[in-house]
Structures are given as C-alpha cells and as structure tokens.
Amino acid sequence: MREFISEILKNELFSIGKFHVYAYGLWIAIGILIGLSLIPYRMKKYNMKDDKIYNFILYLLIVGFGGAKLLSLLTTIPDIFSNGIIYWLTTSGFVVYGGIISGFIFALFYFKKQKKDFLFYSDILIPLIPLVQGFGRLGCLFAGCCYGKVTDSNFSITYIESSSAPLNTPLFPSQFVSSLLCFLLFFALLIIEKKKKQVKGELLFDYLILYSIGRFIIEFFRDDSLRGIFLGFSTSQWISIIVFIISLYFYKKYIKKENKIFTGGKQ
C-alpha cells in the first residue's frame, strides 16, 4: 500500500505535447469549482439574492492568490537574491496566510465601498474557505511542497518523484493532515451554524480562531525552516499567534457583545 501511494504521489499527471496537467493546480481547481457550486445553496439559506457576488469572488481569488504569492516571496528573500525574482515568481510556492490576510482586507474594504454588511456576507462565504483549502492541501500532497519532517513512524509517505520534497525519505504526511483538518473545520462551521443561536459574523471569527490553532499545531510536524524560524517558532506559527489573539479579541468585544464593527450598511 505504501509503495502504491509513493507511485501516485507526483505532480505531473500527464502531458499532451507541450500541454502538462499538474495535480497541484488540478486539486485547487476542483476545490474552487466545488466551492462555487455551493454558493447558490448558501445564498438560499440566508435568503439572499446578489448576482454580483460572483464578481466579488473573482476579485477575491485574484487578491488571495496574489497575497499568498507575495508572502511566499517575503519569506524567501535570501533565495530571491540567489535565484532571481523571475524564478520565484514562476514557481508554485504560496503561503496560505498571505491569501487569508489579503482576502480579509480586500473583502472588508470592498463591502464597505458597496455599503453592504461585511459580516452578513462573511457568514455566507466563510465555511467554503476551509473546504477549498482542503483540496488545495491535497494538491500540496501530490506536488510534495509543504512536506513534513523525517519520521520513523509507519504513518509516513515517501516521495520517489518530486521537485520539492526529499526523495526516498519517510516523511510525516503533513499535507494530508492539513487537508483533513480543513475538511473537519468546514463541517465544524456548518455544525456551529446549525446548532447555535448564531450571532452575525460569528462564523468568520470561529474560522480564524480554529484555523490558527490547527495551523500552529501542524507546523510542529512540518519541515518549514525554508520560510524562517524565530525563537523556535516558524513564520506561520507567529502569524497564527497574531491571528488568534486579534480574532479572539474581536470575537469577545464585538461579536458577543455589540456586533457593531465591520457593518458597512445594508445586506
């Protein structure tokens, strides 16, 4: 079984002439398409009709991918000087937190400009974010990026073909675990939405709090030294700490008490 897994863990699935199909991009595309297909159901649940929401999502995807790439570049500045900016712009490296932060800031200003309620729209869209992330992490699994630490455990994967991960070395399957946690977070948000007397915007901060906790923990099992280690914690762990503290602050002060902030106007 482990030999079979090693055989299928490769990024390039097939080629037709000069056209190549890569697992990394395919899994991301699958996640985005599934997320988009669920938007009508989410809108119906909240009795909302807004055809322009797809325009917002298109902008959000562009900003999110751009932010993820930018943070990846910022955390690998020494390598940029060594290999050149073009090389790093054309590689598949992304840092998810860059996409989350840039997407959050963009959405905040977008809905404020449109005079619409940011928190209301966040309730509709937020559960889909970890769903898409889960498929994205499956792309990481096949591509070999974001790989885990060397392990003697039977719970491991070995790459025999990868441009990112060490070859013929048992590694902790951090990408698979990250994917599983994202899918669990997706279902957890749906359960919270269904069973609790939901406060507007609560799902947004539930997501940020739970994701930051999960990301902080999984980083201990990743070989993430490429993007920097400071005082024993990786760059993503420091970002997780900051996101957790800020999200918990707003959750307690505004979501549970007044729910006044981030509200830009009508739904």
JOCORHU-V132304 format. One record per backbone hydrogen bond with DSSP energy under -0.5 kcal/mol. CO is the residue of the C=O (numbers start at 1). NH is the residue of the N-H. Records with the same first field share a line. If there is no record, write none. Layout:
CO = NH ; NH
This chain:
1 = 5
2 = 6
3 = 7
4 = 8
5 = 9
6 = 160
8 = 10
11 = 13 ; 23
14 = 21
16 = 19
18 = 20
19 = 16
20 = 22
21 = 13 ; 14
22 = 26
23 = 27
24 = 28
25 = 29
26 = 30
27 = 31
28 = 32
29 = 33
30 = 34
31 = 35
32 = 36
33 = 37
34 = 38
35 = 38 ; 39
36 = 39 ; 40
38 = 42
39 = 43
40 = 44
41 = 45
42 = 46
43 = 48
44 = 47
50 = 53
51 = 54
52 = 55 ; 56
53 = 57
54 = 58
55 = 59
56 = 60
57 = 61
58 = 62
59 = 63
60 = 64
61 = 65
62 = 66
63 = 67
64 = 68
65 = 69
66 = 70
67 = 71
68 = 72 ; 95
69 = 73
70 = 74
71 = 75
73 = 76
74 = 77
76 = 80
77 = 81
78 = 82
79 = 83
80 = 84
84 = 88
85 = 89
86 = 90
87 = 91
94 = 96
95 = 98 ; 99
96 = 99 ; 100
97 = 101
98 = 102
99 = 103
100 = 104
101 = 105
102 = 106
103 = 107
104 = 108
105 = 109
106 = 110
107 = 111
108 = 112
109 = 113
110 = 114
111 = 116
112 = 115
115 = 266
116 = 118 ; 264
117 = 121
118 = 122
119 = 123
120 = 124
121 = 125
122 = 126
125 = 128 ; 129
126 = 129 ; 130
127 = 131
128 = 132
129 = 133
130 = 134
131 = 135
132 = 136
133 = 137
134 = 138
135 = 139
136 = 140
137 = 141
138 = 142
139 = 143
140 = 144 ; 145
144 = 147
147 = 223
149 = 172
154 = 156
157 = 171
159 = 168
166 = 159 ; 169
169 = 159
170 = 151
171 = 157
172 = 148 ; 174
173 = 177
174 = 178
175 = 179
176 = 180
177 = 181
178 = 182
179 = 183
180 = 184
181 = 185
182 = 186
183 = 187
184 = 188
185 = 189
186 = 190
187 = 191
188 = 192
189 = 193
190 = 194
191 = 195
192 = 196
196 = 198
199 = 202
201 = 205
202 = 206
203 = 207
204 = 208
205 = 209
206 = 210
207 = 211
208 = 212
209 = 213
210 = 214
211 = 215
212 = 216
213 = 217
214 = 218
215 = 219
217 = 220
218 = 221
219 = 222
221 = 149
222 = 224
224 = 227
225 = 228
228 = 235
230 = 233
233 = 230
234 = 238
235 = 239
236 = 240
237 = 241
238 = 242
239 = 243
240 = 244
241 = 245
242 = 246
243 = 247
244 = 248
245 = 249
246 = 250
247 = 251
248 = 252
249 = 253
250 = 254 ; 255
251 = 256
253 = 258
254 = 259
260 = 263
262 = 118 ; 264
266 = 117
